[in-house]
């Protein structure tokens, strides 16, 4: 891996004389000596320097030097100063005062090449497309990182970092593999106004990853699309393999990944649905093999972990950062039993306080839903996908809606309940529900607002053009208190096994409007039926409401036939027109492409 400077090949480490000069510069901008208070002009200039105000130029007029700073001018009597020595190549100006004392002021200069102390590619050892650049700036300020796209500006990634100290470590993400990456480092003031730039080159080696997915870009319209990059949560070759999350940009280029098999703490990490970005910019995930919650940074370093086994749980599928900062987690309680004494799994949700590690709440779905609502194995659906008494619910997602919780279960549907554990409503075919649950079942209304009266549709034995229930749903997304999106997998749609000979099925994203007072659910919009088998994934998968454009990301992730093999698709749709703006095919040897995909900025806003 070769790392060079763009203008001249130089050593990455700063020379001793320059280091000493920079130490003196920083010291002179902050030190208060005994003579400073005796000369107001020196005090004023020193204050400007200490505030990070950069000197732009100096002029002389009528017995005064006029020091023009970024934030305004300062007049100093000529008799107060005996010498002014500009050093534009070092972004500073030296001043000698009439009392013999001196001061060095950060000043607008020429080249900023000297600010780069050293560059470390893959500092964690787990992210070969990331680097850390240590810089020493002329004064207080921030650094804007620009990783130039190798195919033009569409692939360019830019981020203004938040740190504003003179000496800082600048993270660089979004490097291309096997490429001489051009990276601009722009020195700004604390508000992000640009002062100057330097360019570095970071050469990466080609990646060789065993059993890595392959992909094909089918369509991309960047001018219409949601900005950002696609985080693909690839579980590896199986649920028991080490998770391998990666990011692909909207040109189909790999820009980030974590190779955690070399991590001593994460070499067996199996995250199920994958990484979730927190409000502070880190990633959280649950670990199925070693029951815990982990928090990682963008380099793949383990920051924190929380033991789930100690309070008595194992992880299953989903973790969500709640509005209050706590973690909502779908789990199994090994102590939970059926009335006949047999174990039951995938039917608990807990709330965990990450600060204290304390368990805040537990919800047992057996106290919310009908454990007797059970469809016997049909002899066609493989056992790993079939409902059984032990896995009667298969809770796979948790979210917040208003002050309540919103969850999905493969075999029971979508349901809303309060923190106190009171059920509010259920979206599910009415068939097989016991009498105690009938008041919570929402009644279907078609896209035209008309009640659906056909018992076959109500019970799920059939569907109409204007309404269908969600089958094996995942990833409930809250649009408003009365509007949700969900990934309708189509698992055994209308009770017909997907593996039956000649059966064709589809998955879709569907928007439902709920009227809790009228106890109705209306299908407002859907996409996916028109794609048929090429968008069908009977398990896992996800949907995302994109925040800027309000487009929808529809991501069937398992067993989807593509032109390059079995896997999944990432499709961005404009729901106002149903136009597909972005589509990518992903294929893997196992046929499982991902659990979830999320579009997001590569850099978290907090970094």
C-alpha positions in Angstrom: 0.0 0.0 0.0 1.6 3.2 -1.1 0.8 6.6 0.4 2.3 9.7 -1.2 1.9 13.5 -1.2 0.3 15.0 -4.3 2.7 17.8 -5.0 6.0 16.4 -3.8 7.1 13.0 -2.4 8.0 13.8 1.2 8.5 11.9 4.3 5.2 11.5 6.2 6.7 12.6 9.5 7.4 16.3 10.2 11.1 17.3 10.4 12.5 18.3 13.8 12.9 22.0 13.0 9.4 22.3 11.7 8.1 20.4 14.8 9.9 22.9 17.1 8.5 25.8 15.1 5.0 24.5 15.4 5.4 24.0 19.2 6.5 27.6 19.5 3.6 28.7 17.3 1.0 27.0 19.5 2.7 28.1 22.7 3.0 31.8 21.6 -0.8 31.8 20.7 -1.8 30.8 24.2 0.9 32.0 26.6 0.5 35.1 28.8 3.9 36.5 29.8 4.5 39.3 32.4 4.9 42.0 29.8 1.7 41.2 27.9 -0.7 43.2 30.0 1.5 46.2 29.8 1.0 46.6 26.1 -2.7 46.6 25.0 -1.9 46.1 21.4 0.0 42.9 22.1 -2.9 41.7 24.3 -5.4 42.4 21.6 -3.4 40.6 18.9 -2.8 37.6 21.3 -6.5 37.4 22.0 -7.3 37.3 18.3 -4.8 34.5 17.8 -6.1 32.5 20.9 -9.6 32.7 19.4 -8.5 31.1 16.2 -9.0 34.2 14.1 -6.7 34.0 11.1 -4.7 37.0 10.0 -5.4 37.8 6.3 -3.0 40.7 5.7 -1.4 43.8 7.2 -1.5 47.4 5.8 -0.2 50.7 7.2 -2.1 54.0 7.3 -1.4 57.2 9.2 0.9 55.9 11.9 -1.0 52.6 12.4 -0.7 49.1 11.3 -4.0 47.6 10.3 -4.2 43.9 11.0 -7.0 42.5 8.9 -8.4 39.3 10.5 -11.2 37.0 9.3 -13.4 38.5 11.9 -12.5 42.1 11.4 -9.6 44.6 11.7 -7.4 45.7 14.5 -5.4 48.9 14.6 -2.0 49.0 16.3 0.2 52.1 16.7 3.3 51.8 14.5 5.5 52.7 17.5 4.4 49.5 19.3 6.0 47.3 16.7 9.6 47.1 15.6 9.5 44.1 13.2 7.0 42.1 11.2 8.1 38.9 9.6 5.6 37.1 7.4 6.1 33.3 6.9 3.4 32.4 4.4 4.8 29.0 3.7 4.2 28.2 7.4 0.9 30.1 7.7 2.2 32.5 10.4 3.5 36.0 10.9 6.1 36.9 13.6 5.9 40.2 15.4 8.5 41.9 17.6 7.2 44.6 19.9 9.0 47.7 21.0 9.5 46.2 24.5 11.5 43.4 23.0 8.9 40.7 23.3 7.5 38.7 20.4 4.4 37.0 19.2 3.6 34.6 16.5 0.1 34.9 14.9 -1.5 32.3 12.6 -1.8 34.0 9.2 -3.2 33.2 5.8 -0.4 31.4 3.8 0.4 29.5 0.7 0.7 25.7 0.6 -0.8 23.6 3.4 1.2 20.5 2.6 3.1 20.8 5.8 0.1 20.2 8.0 0.0 16.4 7.3 2.1 14.6 9.9 1.4 11.0 9.0 -1.2 8.8 7.3 -2.3 5.4 8.6 -4.2 3.1 6.2 -6.6 0.7 7.9 -5.7 1.8 11.5 -8.0 -0.8 13.2 -6.9 -3.7 11.0 -10.5 -4.4 10.0 -11.4 -1.7 7.5 -9.0 -1.6 4.5 -10.9 1.2 2.8 -10.4 3.7 5.7 -7.5 5.8 6.9 -6.5 8.1 9.7 -4.6 11.3 8.9 -2.9 13.2 11.7 -2.7 16.9 11.0 -1.4 20.0 12.8 -3.3 23.0 11.6 -2.1 26.6 11.8 -4.8 27.4 14.4 -8.2 26.3 15.6 -10.3 25.1 12.7 -12.0 22.1 11.1 -11.0 19.8 8.3 -13.3 19.0 5.3 -12.4 15.6 3.7 -13.1 15.1 0.0 -12.5 11.7 -1.4 -12.7 12.2 -5.2 -14.8 9.7 -7.2 -12.8 7.7 -9.7 -15.5 7.9 -12.3 -16.2 11.6 -11.8 -18.0 13.8 -9.3 -20.9 11.4 -8.8 -18.7 9.2 -6.7 -17.1 12.0 -4.7 -17.6 11.9 -0.9 -17.3 15.0 1.2 -17.6 15.5 4.9 -16.8 18.4 7.2 -15.4 17.0 10.4 -16.5 18.5 13.8 -13.3 18.6 15.7 -11.7 22.1 15.7 -8.4 21.7 17.6 -5.1 22.6 15.9 -3.9 19.1 16.2 -6.3 16.3 15.3 -6.7 12.9 13.7 -8.9 13.1 10.6 -10.9 10.0 9.6 -10.9 9.2 5.8 -13.7 6.8 4.7 -14.8 5.9 1.2 -11.5 4.8 -0.4 -11.6 2.6 -3.4 -9.9 -0.8 -3.3 -6.9 -1.3 -5.5 -6.7 2.4 -6.5 -4.6 5.5 -6.1 -7.2 7.6 -4.2 -7.1 11.4 -4.4 -8.1 13.0 -1.1 -8.4 16.8 -0.4 -8.0 18.1 3.1 -9.6 21.5 3.4 -8.7 23.7 6.4 -11.8 25.7 7.5 -12.7 28.0 10.4 -14.9 26.7 13.1 -18.0 27.6 11.1 -16.8 25.7 8.0 -15.6 28.6 5.9 -12.7 27.4 3.7 -9.2 28.8 4.3 -7.0 26.5 2.1 -6.5 22.9 1.0 -3.8 20.3 0.5 -4.1 17.0 -1.4 -2.8 13.6 -0.5 -2.9 10.3 -2.4 -3.7 7.0 -0.6 -3.0 3.9 -2.6 -4.9 0.8 -1.6 -4.4 -2.8 -2.6 -7.0 -5.0 -4.3 -9.3 -6.9 -1.9 -9.5 -10.6 -1.8 -12.3 -11.8 0.4 -13.5 -15.4 0.3 -17.2 -16.0 -0.7 -17.7 -12.2 -1.1 -21.0 -11.2 -2.8 -21.0 -10.0 -6.4 -23.4 -7.3 -7.7 -24.6 -5.7 -10.8 -25.9 -2.1 -11.2 -29.1 -2.2 -13.2 -30.2 1.4 -12.9 -29.1 4.6 -11.2 -30.4 8.1 -11.6 -28.3 10.1 -9.1 -30.0 13.4 -9.9 -33.4 12.0 -8.7 -32.2 9.7 -5.9 -31.8 9.9 -2.2 -28.1 10.9 -1.5 -26.0 8.6 0.5 -24.4 5.2 0.4 -26.0 1.7 0.7 -25.1 -0.2 3.9 -25.5 -3.9 3.1 -25.7 -6.2 6.1 -24.4 -9.4 4.7 -24.5 -12.2 7.3 -21.7 -14.2 5.6 -22.2 -17.7 4.3 -24.7 -18.6 6.9 -26.3 -17.4 10.1 -23.4 -19.0 12.0 -20.8 -17.2 9.9 -19.1 -13.9 10.8 -21.1 -10.9 9.6 -19.5 -8.9 6.8 -21.1 -5.5 6.5 -20.1 -3.4 3.5 -21.2 -0.2 1.7 -21.7 0.3 -2.0 -22.2 3.7 -3.6 -24.8 4.6 -6.2 -22.3 3.9 -9.0 -22.0 0.3 -7.8 -18.5 0.8 -6.2 -17.4 -0.7 -2.9 -16.5 2.1 -0.5 -16.4 0.6 3.0 -16.4 -2.8 4.7 -15.5 -4.5 8.0 -13.4 -7.7 7.9 -14.0 -8.8 11.4 -12.6 -12.2 11.3 -9.2 -10.7 12.2 -10.7 -8.9 15.3 -9.9 -10.7 18.6 -13.2 -9.4 20.1 -15.5 -9.7 17.0 -14.1 -12.7 15.0 -17.3 -14.7 15.6 -19.8 -11.8 15.5 -23.1 -12.9 14.0 -25.4 -9.8 13.9 -28.5 -11.2 12.1 -30.1 -8.0 10.8 -26.7 -6.2 11.0 -25.5 -2.8 12.0 -27.7 0.1 13.2 -26.3 3.6 13.3 -26.9 5.4 16.6 -27.6 9.0 17.2 -24.0 9.6 18.2 -22.7 8.1 15.0 -21.6 4.7 16.2 -23.0 1.3 15.2 -24.9 -1.1 17.4 -25.7 -4.8 16.7 -26.8 -7.9 18.5 -24.7 -11.0 18.5 -26.5 -14.3 18.1 -23.6 -16.6 18.8 -22.3 -14.9 21.9 -25.4 -13.3 23.4 -24.5 -9.7 23.7 -25.0 -6.2 22.2 -21.9 -4.6 20.7 -21.1 -1.0 19.8 -18.5 -0.3 17.1 -17.0 2.7 15.5 -16.6 3.3 11.8 -13.2 1.6 11.8 -14.6 -1.6 13.3 -13.2 -1.0 16.8 -15.3 -2.5 19.6 -16.3 0.4 21.9 -18.7 -1.3 24.3 -20.5 -4.5 24.9 -23.5 -5.6 27.0 -24.0 -9.1 28.2 -27.5 -10.5 27.4 -26.9 -13.8 29.0 -26.4 -12.4 32.5 -30.0 -11.1 32.7 -31.2 -14.3 31.1 -31.6 -13.8 27.3 -30.2 -14.6 23.9 -30.4 -12.3 20.9 -32.8 -12.8 18.1 -32.8 -10.5 15.1 -33.5 -6.8 16.0 -32.1 -4.0 18.0 -33.4 -0.5 17.9 -32.2 2.7 19.6 -35.2 4.2 21.3 -35.9 7.9 21.5 -34.8 8.0 25.1 -31.4 6.4 24.2 -32.3 2.9 25.5 -32.0 -0.2 23.4 -35.1 -2.1 22.4 -34.1 -5.7 21.6 -36.0 -8.8 20.4 -34.8 -11.8 22.3 -35.4 -15.3 23.5 -35.8 -16.1 27.2 -34.4 -19.6 27.7 -36.5 -19.8 30.9 -39.8 -19.3 29.0 -41.9 -22.4 28.7 -45.2 -23.5 27.1 -47.9 -24.8 29.3 -46.7 -28.4 28.5 -43.2 -27.5 29.8 -41.6 -27.3 26.3 -39.4 -24.2 25.6 -40.6 -21.4 23.5 -38.3 -19.0 21.5 -38.3 -15.6 19.7 -41.2 -14.2 21.7 -39.7 -11.6 24.1 -38.7 -8.0 23.8 -36.6 -6.1 26.3 -35.5 -2.5 27.0 -31.9 -2.1 28.1 -30.3 1.1 29.5 -26.9 1.3 27.8 -25.5 3.7 30.4 -26.1 1.4 33.4 -26.6 -1.9 31.6 -29.7 -2.4 33.6 -32.9 -4.1 32.3 -35.6 -1.5 32.1 -38.6 -3.5 30.8 -39.5 -6.9 29.5 -42.5 -7.8 27.3 -43.5 -11.4 26.9 -45.5 -11.7 23.7 -47.4 -14.7 25.2 -49.1 -12.1 27.3 -50.0 -10.0 24.3 -50.8 -12.4 21.4 -52.7 -15.7 20.9 -50.2 -18.5 21.5 -52.9 -21.0 20.4 -53.0 -19.4 16.9 -51.0 -22.1 15.3 -51.0 -23.6 11.8 -49.7 -27.2 11.7 -46.8 -28.0 9.4 -48.1 -28.5 5.8 -45.4 -31.0 4.9 -44.2 -28.7 2.1 -42.7 -25.7 3.8 -39.1 -26.6 5.1 -39.0 -27.0 8.9 -36.7 -24.0 9.3 -39.5 -21.8 7.9 -42.5 -23.6 9.5 -44.3 -22.4 12.5 -44.2 -24.8 15.4 -45.4 -24.6 19.0 -42.0 -23.6 20.3 -41.5 -20.9 17.6 -45.2 -19.8 17.6 -44.6 -16.0 17.0 -41.1 -15.5 15.5 -40.9 -11.8 16.5 -38.4 -10.2 14.0 -38.7 -6.4 14.4 -39.3 -3.7 17.0 -39.9 0.0 16.5 -41.5 2.9 18.3 -44.8 4.5 17.3 -45.9 7.6 19.3 -45.5 6.6 22.9 -46.0 2.9 22.1 -44.2 0.0 20.5 -44.7 -1.5 17.1 -43.6 -5.1 16.3 -43.8 -7.7 13.6 -44.0 -11.5 14.0 -43.7 -13.8 11.0 -46.6 -16.0 12.1 -48.8 -13.4 13.8 -48.6 -10.1 11.8 -48.1 -6.5 12.9 -49.2 -5.3 16.3 -49.0 -2.2 18.5 -48.9 -2.2 22.3 -48.2 0.2 25.1 -45.1 0.2 27.4 -47.4 -1.1 30.1 -48.0 -4.2 27.9 -51.5 -3.4 26.7 -52.4 -4.5 23.2 -53.9 -1.7 21.0 -54.4 -3.3 17.6 -53.3 -6.1 15.3 -52.9 -6.2 11.5 -53.3 -9.8 10.5 -55.6 -12.2 8.6 -58.5 -12.8 11.0 -58.3 -16.6 10.6 -57.4 -18.7 13.7 -57.5 -15.8 16.2 -59.3 -16.6 19.5 -62.3 -14.7 20.7 -60.3 -12.7 23.2 -58.3 -11.1 20.4 -61.2 -10.2 18.0 -61.6 -6.7 19.4 -58.0 -5.9 18.5 -58.1 -7.1 14.9 -58.3 -4.2 12.4 -60.9 -4.6 9.6 -59.7 -4.1 6.0 -60.5 -1.1 3.9 -59.4 -1.1 0.2 -57.5 1.7 -1.6 -60.7 3.5 -2.4 -61.8 3.6 1.2 -64.5 1.0 0.9 -64.9 -1.7 3.5 -63.8 -5.2 2.4 -66.7 -7.5 3.1 -65.5 -10.7 1.4 -64.9 -13.2 4.2 -62.2 -14.9 2.1 -60.2 -11.7 2.0 -60.8 -10.9 5.7 -59.6 -14.3 6.7 -56.7 -14.3 4.3 -57.8 -17.1 2.0 -57.8 -14.6 -0.9 -56.9 -11.0 -1.7 -58.2 -8.3 -3.9 -56.6 -5.7 -6.1 -57.2 -3.1 -3.4 -56.2 -5.0 -0.3 -54.0 -7.8 1.0 -52.7 -8.6 4.5 -48.9 -8.7 5.2 -47.5 -12.3 5.2 -44.4 -13.0 7.3 -43.8 -9.2 7.6 -40.5 -7.5 8.5 -39.2 -4.0 9.2 -42.2 -1.8 10.3 -41.5 1.8 9.5 -43.5 4.6 11.1 -44.6 7.4 8.8 -47.0 8.9 11.3 -49.1 7.7 14.2 -51.7 6.4 11.8 -49.4 5.5 8.9 -46.8 2.7 8.6 -44.8 1.0 5.9 -43.9 -2.7 6.1 -42.0 -5.3 4.1 -44.7 -7.9 3.2 -42.6 -10.9 2.5 -45.5 -13.0 1.1 -44.6 -15.9 3.3 -47.2 -18.6 2.4 -49.5 -15.9 1.1 -53.2 -16.8 1.4 -52.1 -19.9 3.4 -50.6 -21.5 0.2 -47.1 -22.9 0.8 -44.5 -21.1 -1.2 -42.8 -24.4 -1.9 -45.9 -26.0 -3.5 -45.3 -27.0 -7.2 -46.3 -24.3 -9.6 -46.9 -21.6 -7.0 -45.7 -18.1 -7.9 -45.5 -15.4 -5.2 -44.1 -11.9 -4.7 -43.0 -9.7 -1.9 -43.9 -6.0 -1.6 -43.6 -2.9 0.4 -47.0 -1.7 1.5 -48.3 1.4 3.2 -51.2 1.1 5.6 -53.4 3.7 7.2 -54.8 2.8 10.5 -58.0 4.3 12.0 -58.0 3.1 15.6 -61.3 4.6 16.4 -63.0 2.8 13.5 -60.7 -0.2 13.9 -59.9 -0.2 10.2 -56.7 -0.7 8.2 -56.5 0.7 4.6 -54.0 -0.2 2.0 -52.8 3.1 0.6 -49.9 2.2 -1.6 -47.8 -0.9 -2.5 -45.0 -1.9 -4.8 -43.6 -5.3 -5.6 -46.4 -7.4 -6.9 -45.6 -6.1 -10.4 -42.1 -7.4 -10.0 -43.3 -11.0 -9.3 -40.7 -13.7 -8.5 -37.8 -11.4 -9.2 -38.6 -9.5 -6.0 -39.8 -12.4 -3.9 -38.0 -13.2 -0.6 -40.0 -15.3 1.8 -37.8 -14.4 4.8 -35.6 -11.6 6.1 -35.4 -8.4 4.0 -36.3 -4.8 4.7 -37.8 -1.5 3.7 -36.7 2.1 4.4 -38.4 5.5 4.1 -35.7 7.8 2.8 -35.6 11.0 4.8 -34.8 13.7 2.2 -36.8 12.6 -0.8 -39.4 10.5 0.9 -38.6 7.7 -1.5 -38.8 4.1 -0.5 -36.0 1.6 -0.5 -37.4 -1.9 -1.1 -34.9 -4.7 -0.4 -35.8 -8.3 -0.8 -32.8 -10.1 0.5 -32.9 -13.9 0.2 -33.4 -16.4 -2.7 -34.2 -13.7 -5.2 -33.5 -14.7 -8.8 -31.2 -12.2 -10.5 -29.2 -12.2 -13.8 -26.0 -13.0 -11.8 -27.3 -15.7 -9.4 -29.5 -16.1 -6.4 -29.6 -13.3 -3.8 -31.4 -10.0 -3.4 -32.2 -6.6 -4.9 -31.9 -3.0 -3.7 -34.7 -0.9 -5.4 -35.4 2.8 -4.8 -38.9 3.8 -5.8 -40.6 7.2 -6.0 -44.0 6.4 -4.5 -45.7 9.3 -6.2 -45.0 7.8 -9.6 -43.8 4.3 -8.9 -40.7 5.1 -10.9 -37.7 2.9 -10.1 -34.7 5.3 -9.7 -32.1 2.8 -8.5 -31.8 -0.9 -8.8 -28.9 -3.3 -7.9 -28.7 -7.0 -8.0 -26.6 -8.9 -5.4 -25.8 -12.6 -5.6 -24.1 -14.9 -3.1 -23.1 -18.5 -3.0 -25.6 -19.2 -0.2 -28.5 -17.2 -1.9 -28.8 -14.9 1.1 -27.7 -11.5 0.0 -28.5 -9.5 3.2 -30.8 -9.1 6.1 -31.2 -5.4 5.7 -30.0 -2.6 3.5 -30.1 1.1 4.6 -29.2 4.2 2.6 -27.3 6.7 4.7 -24.4 9.2 4.6 -21.1 7.4 4.7 -19.9 9.8 7.5 -22.1 10.1 10.5 -23.2 13.7 11.2 -21.5 13.6 14.6 -18.0 12.8 13.4 
